[in-house]
Amino acid sequence: MDIDAALAQLDGAPVDELGFATVDQHRALRQGYPEVVYGEGKLPAQVEAICERLAEGGDGFLVTRASEETQRLLVARWPDAEVNALGRTVLLRSGGAARGEAPRAGAHVKHGKPTKRAVAIVTAGTSDLPVGEEAAVTLDAIGHTVVRVTDVGVAGIHRVLAKRDVLDGAGVVIVIAGMDGALPSVVGGLVRCPVIAVPTSVGYGAAFGGLAPLLTMLNSCSAGVTVCNIDNGFGAAMAAARILNA
């Protein structure tokens, strides 16, 4: 039988039971991407144990919302791991080895179907960059090109208009904004590709930790703008990848 038929007949999905976690080793077969570790709320030692199981398969790992302590622990164990301190991510690419292990053979293999059309990550202000970087690292890890457009909020709308060539060349645009959350509506009215909006918790009291921009984005006058959860750069990146891989 062909590969697809064989995969369809696999009985159950292989997992690794760690007591505090059940590591999904089947996810890359189902969805094209290995499981990503959400670091917030986990002990650094727990994150390390999960990453160890993921890395054993040779695919490396990606940790989001990693604390500074977790970042230090993972880099000490896997010196090739890449830390994005702003985005709070740790990425070990395929072939990376733990300290004391021989390097794995082969180049980095990214999951998914890489495309030449980039994802434009547009951030309204510098304070929105952590969410943007989380999205950028996630997209890079699964094989998509990222173009960053930073600090182009609606308080100076000429800044985003000056980036029309970048926006028009993108396959998907992720727009990240706090405060009034108006930027996705502006971008949504300029481009024909999918626009994914991400509200951030940036703003003064009446922004209610991101609720105000979330409601603004949900009520966007630009047709077809899709909205992710507050500060969820990872979710926006995965949505963009699914769109590009469809």
Steps between C-alpha positions, in 0.01 A plus 500: 500500500606859464627709791175688558300177518749350745489805725120494497505146640736570789330370813510776758742787536839445667556706815762518773358494852704713739253508789465879489473509119392282207730582209327473163753334269240457224422864436747552215333214312151639557562870454844540344657660809635344822347593834603843626565540873314778680743592775293731718383333822742208464805441714827535308580134573163397356565695182844341472356148536239565230760648268725200555228265373429722200869539413557125510307474173749729327249777427623736769243702694339839541410646839283809530452721807824373648615667821858622530580205726357259244696669222826460692429135582419406142804676355723330757360163389484576126770757412367530143160620623403849384350736757285796404492690827246754376262235372576266795563204269761225484548319169713191442514425132508146361835338546581689818672292769505520877826586676729200486321337206643468152337744252221340300557455130301696245386854451206665670175355366199724547152353515216627286523618140729803476378769265679788331217733601593660828288568804511870585491556876383855560529645850333826596754602763828391654311371804323248273829344386506209751181360347635562152823318577311200635319482167818551299697224675208258464472563127875466453501171690242346266651626179345831400671827410421797723520871421471736796329840476542674835362806676242600237196573718212721397629800697726552198309328224748607231741244647291200402405655164872523423521120530239421234751311286580263788134448586400440138771236459402296805305176496350575843523808720496472879416834662579540869374799696396612847350834612200563270578201276415689180796395284355167372201683353732737315714218362192291423379779273828514309584138410329205333678220691376355833545731799535356850459747786653454844403732785764558766470587867685827434308812602370714782224401744205518264675255266413238766809289437426458130122466513441839334717427194353149483148641472617758245650227283193278529295796379735584214337679208749333263346181367659167585744600775559198726569562870713298741508508878672774700883481472474174303780542247548123487137440403518763227815341357343155489188641332717670238688175439176308448382760250825487304514120506138448391 
